[in-house]
Amino acid sequence: MGLRKGDTVLVLSGKNKGKKAKIIAVSQKSGKITVEGVNVVKKHQRPTRNFQGGIIEKPLPIFASKVMLVCPRCGEPTRIGTKVSGDKRVRVCGQCEEIMDKA
């Protein structure tokens, strides 16, 4: 999975189809990502010493195959390629061949 925290993605399927948002968290083990404002559920939280309680909205993870990375340069949803630059492997846009990783 070539997605990282902070990347902008386009949701391909589900009730939030077509929405562009940022990745909050990535779970490599389960192949899921948490996207800001996507797959949001309401949770009824009991009051504790630290928290007042009430209904809170919380984003749940979605499968990484349901999103596509948006290239920061061309702004289009694209597949991710890899190239070796020096001794490091970097992510590259599939359409404009621009390096996506920050040095």
Backbone as CSV, one residue per row, in Angstrom:
resi,resn,N_x,N_y,N_z,CA_x,CA_y,CA_z,C_x,C_y,C_z
1,MET,0.859,-1.169,0.000,0.000,0.000,0.000,0.908,1.236,0.000
2,GLY,0.700,2.123,-0.953,1.558,3.294,-1.084,0.977,4.556,-0.492
3,LEU,-0.032,4.432,0.347,-0.670,5.610,0.938,-0.034,5.931,2.281
4,ARG,0.045,7.237,2.580,0.638,7.676,3.838,-0.240,8.715,4.508
5,LYS,-0.035,8.891,5.797,-0.778,9.886,6.567,-0.519,11.276,5.979
6,GLY,-1.593,12.046,5.779,-1.470,13.392,5.228,-1.704,13.477,3.731
7,ASP,-1.746,12.330,3.029,-2.032,12.331,1.590,-3.487,12.708,1.337
8,THR,-3.751,13.331,0.194,-5.116,13.625,-0.227,-5.571,12.497,-1.141
9,VAL,-6.767,11.965,-0.876,-7.292,10.854,-1.660,-8.695,11.168,-2.158
10,LEU,-9.117,10.445,-3.201,-10.461,10.527,-3.745,-11.162,9.215,-3.428
11,VAL,-12.351,9.287,-2.831,-13.102,8.084,-2.474,-13.789,7.565,-3.734
12,LEU,-13.582,6.272,-4.058,-14.092,5.686,-5.293,-15.458,5.044,-5.152
13,SER,-15.823,4.589,-3.955,-17.108,3.904,-3.807,-17.679,4.139,-2.418
14,GLY,-18.958,3.841,-2.279,-19.628,4.013,-0.998,-20.446,5.286,-0.960
15,LYS,-20.967,5.609,0.216,-21.847,6.772,0.338,-21.101,8.094,0.201
16,ASN,-19.776,8.089,0.352,-18.965,9.297,0.193,-18.214,9.320,-1.133
17,LYS,-18.735,8.628,-2.152,-18.090,8.533,-3.460,-17.877,9.923,-4.056
18,GLY,-16.663,10.162,-4.565,-16.341,11.436,-5.194,-15.776,12.483,-4.260
19,LYS,-15.689,12.184,-2.983,-15.209,13.154,-1.997,-13.683,13.111,-1.912
20,LYS,-13.055,14.304,-1.888,-11.607,14.398,-1.698,-11.346,14.783,-0.250
21,ALA,-10.447,14.052,0.402,-10.160,14.311,1.814,-8.760,13.822,2.156
22,LYS,-8.285,14.199,3.351,-6.953,13.830,3.826,-6.994,12.557,4.652
23,ILE,-5.899,11.804,4.609,-5.764,10.587,5.401,-5.330,10.966,6.814
24,ILE,-6.059,10.433,7.809,-5.749,10.687,9.217,-4.821,9.606,9.769
25,ALA,-5.120,8.339,9.422,-4.337,7.213,9.952,-4.269,6.101,8.915
26,VAL,-3.169,5.340,8.937,-2.964,4.222,8.019,-2.645,2.980,8.832
27,SER,-3.340,1.871,8.524,-3.047,0.594,9.165,-2.551,-0.376,8.096
28,GLN,-1.239,-0.582,8.040,-0.645,-1.461,7.038,-1.085,-2.912,7.232
29,LYS,-1.231,-3.314,8.480,-1.550,-4.704,8.795,-2.925,-5.111,8.270
30,SER,-3.931,-4.247,8.481,-5.291,-4.581,8.048,-5.608,-4.055,6.654
31,GLY,-4.737,-3.221,6.089,-4.974,-2.671,4.758,-6.066,-1.618,4.741
32,LYS,-6.264,-0.948,5.872,-7.313,0.063,5.979,-6.713,1.428,6.276
33,ILE,-7.475,2.468,5.907,-7.076,3.837,6.204,-8.261,4.581,6.806
34,THR,-7.977,5.596,7.604,-9.012,6.459,8.159,-8.903,7.795,7.445
35,VAL,-10.020,8.222,6.839,-10.042,9.440,6.041,-10.927,10.470,6.731
36,GLU,-10.474,11.708,6.751,-11.168,12.813,7.415,-12.548,13.048,6.786
37,GLY,-13.615,12.902,7.586,-14.970,13.178,7.121,-15.615,12.073,6.309
38,VAL,-14.981,10.905,6.213,-15.518,9.782,5.439,-15.815,8.630,6.391
39,ASN,-16.948,7.962,6.205,-17.385,6.838,7.031,-17.510,7.268,8.497
40,VAL,-18.180,8.388,8.711,-18.351,8.952,10.050,-19.579,8.332,10.709
41,VAL,-19.416,7.881,11.953,-20.523,7.303,12.716,-20.707,8.098,14.004
42,LYS,-21.911,8.010,14.555,-22.194,8.663,15.829,-22.046,7.633,16.935
43,LYS,-21.275,7.982,17.960,-21.035,7.075,19.077,-21.602,7.702,20.340
44,HIS,-22.349,6.922,21.098,-22.916,7.386,22.360,-21.898,7.102,23.455
45,GLN,-21.295,8.161,23.975,-20.211,8.043,24.949,-20.735,8.283,26.360
46,ARG,-20.416,7.381,27.258,-20.790,7.557,28.670,-19.908,8.604,29.315
47,PRO,-20.436,9.323,30.283,-19.584,10.283,30.987,-18.548,9.573,31.858
48,THR,-17.333,10.088,31.860,-16.261,9.577,32.716,-15.651,10.765,33.458
49,ARG,-14.588,10.512,34.183,-13.927,11.604,34.900,-13.333,12.627,33.930
50,ASN,-12.832,12.127,32.801,-12.149,13.005,31.851,-13.076,13.573,30.783
51,PHE,-14.164,12.863,30.478,-15.027,13.253,29.360,-16.453,13.464,29.850
52,GLN,-17.096,14.496,29.345,-18.439,14.850,29.792,-19.490,13.824,29.368
53,GLY,-19.328,13.226,28.204,-20.310,12.285,27.694,-21.168,12.930,26.630
54,GLY,-21.972,12.123,25.953,-22.844,12.626,24.896,-22.611,11.867,23.605
55,ILE,-23.136,12.418,22.521,-23.010,11.791,21.211,-21.846,12.456,20.480
56,ILE,-20.843,11.642,20.119,-19.687,12.170,19.391,-19.638,11.526,18.009
57,GLU,-19.100,12.262,17.033,-18.920,11.722,15.685,-17.475,11.278,15.537
58,LYS,-17.311,10.077,14.955,-15.993,9.472,14.868,-15.828,8.826,13.491
59,PRO,-14.731,9.100,12.763,-14.514,8.428,11.477,-13.969,7.014,11.690
60,LEU,-14.528,6.057,10.968,-14.059,4.672,11.028,-13.204,4.369,9.800
61,PRO,-12.327,3.367,9.879,-11.459,3.044,8.745,-12.225,2.451,7.566
62,ILE,-11.683,2.664,6.357,-12.201,2.042,5.137,-11.032,1.325,4.464
63,PHE,-11.346,0.403,3.558,-10.299,-0.320,2.855,-9.560,0.617,1.904
64,ALA,-8.252,0.441,1.820,-7.407,1.309,1.000,-7.720,1.163,-0.487
65,SER,-8.294,0.028,-0.891,-8.634,-0.178,-2.298,-9.820,0.674,-2.736
66,LYS,-10.535,1.261,-1.795,-11.705,2.086,-2.105,-11.350,3.550,-2.342
67,VAL,-10.061,3.895,-2.281,-9.632,5.274,-2.518,-8.506,5.299,-3.548
68,MET,-8.299,6.473,-4.150,-7.209,6.665,-5.095,-6.474,7.954,-4.736
69,LEU,-5.168,7.903,-4.744,-4.341,9.046,-4.379,-4.498,10.174,-5.396
70,VAL,-4.593,11.418,-4.906,-4.660,12.594,-5.770,-3.262,13.200,-5.823
71,CYS,-2.746,13.382,-7.042,-1.401,13.935,-7.234,-1.383,15.394,-6.792
72,PRO,-0.402,15.797,-5.965,-0.349,17.188,-5.517,-0.012,18.173,-6.639
73,ARG,0.652,17.707,-7.693,1.042,18.609,-8.780,-0.057,18.771,-9.819
74,CYS,-0.546,17.650,-10.387,-1.543,17.750,-11.464,-2.971,17.750,-10.932
75,GLY,-3.186,17.351,-9.681,-4.518,17.397,-9.080,-5.460,16.309,-9.546
76,GLU,-4.952,15.313,-10.251,-5.776,14.226,-10.771,-5.598,12.969,-9.917
77,PRO,-6.677,12.155,-9.792,-6.512,10.860,-9.120,-5.613,9.960,-9.972
78,THR,-4.669,9.303,-9.339,-3.681,8.545,-10.096,-3.232,7.299,-9.346
79,ARG,-2.660,6.382,-10.086,-2.005,5.235,-9.475,-0.603,5.642,-9.057
80,ILE,-0.042,4.882,-8.145,1.265,5.221,-7.604,2.309,4.293,-8.203
81,GLY,3.372,4.888,-8.748,4.507,4.122,-9.216,5.669,4.339,-8.268
82,THR,6.724,3.556,-8.435,7.914,3.745,-7.606,9.146,3.839,-8.494
83,LYS,10.090,4.663,-8.072,11.377,4.777,-8.749,12.456,4.816,-7.682
84,VAL,13.663,4.407,-8.068,14.789,4.457,-7.150,15.555,5.741,-7.429
85,SER,15.639,6.596,-6.416,16.357,7.862,-6.526,17.536,7.808,-5.557
86,GLY,18.721,7.625,-6.107,19.903,7.441,-5.252,19.817,6.083,-4.584
87,ASP,19.729,6.069,-3.252,19.570,4.807,-2.539,18.190,4.699,-1.908
88,LYS,17.287,5.645,-2.233,15.931,5.637,-1.666,14.910,5.303,-2.744
89,ARG,13.824,4.667,-2.319,12.709,4.381,-3.218,11.649,5.454,-2.998
90,VAL,11.191,6.119,-4.065,10.234,7.218,-3.944,8.967,6.905,-4.736
91,ARG,7.853,7.522,-4.300,6.581,7.366,-4.997,6.501,8.364,-6.150
92,VAL,5.936,7.913,-7.285,5.828,8.766,-8.460,4.394,8.739,-8.976
93,CYS,3.930,9.893,-9.484,2.598,9.989,-10.086,2.583,9.170,-11.369
94,GLY,1.532,8.416,-11.602,1.422,7.593,-12.794,1.138,8.389,-14.050
95,GLN,0.636,9.618,-13.922,0.280,10.417,-15.092,1.350,11.442,-15.455
96,CYS,1.810,12.233,-14.466,2.756,13.317,-14.781,4.197,12.964,-14.418
97,GLU,4.438,11.785,-13.852,5.782,11.303,-13.487,6.484,12.197,-12.459
98,GLU,5.708,12.981,-11.686,6.271,13.856,-10.653,6.520,13.050,-9.377
99,ILE,7.625,13.314,-8.695,7.932,12.641,-7.433,7.019,13.205,-6.352
100,MET,6.319,12.327,-5.617,5.341,12.750,-4.620,5.929,12.879,-3.224
101,ASP,7.017,12.185,-2.944,7.593,12.204,-1.605,8.391,13.473,-1.381
102,LYS,8.305,13.982,-0.159,9.094,15.154,0.217,10.491,14.691,0.607
103,ALA,11.485,15.430,0.186,12.869,15.024,0.431,13.289,15.127,1.859
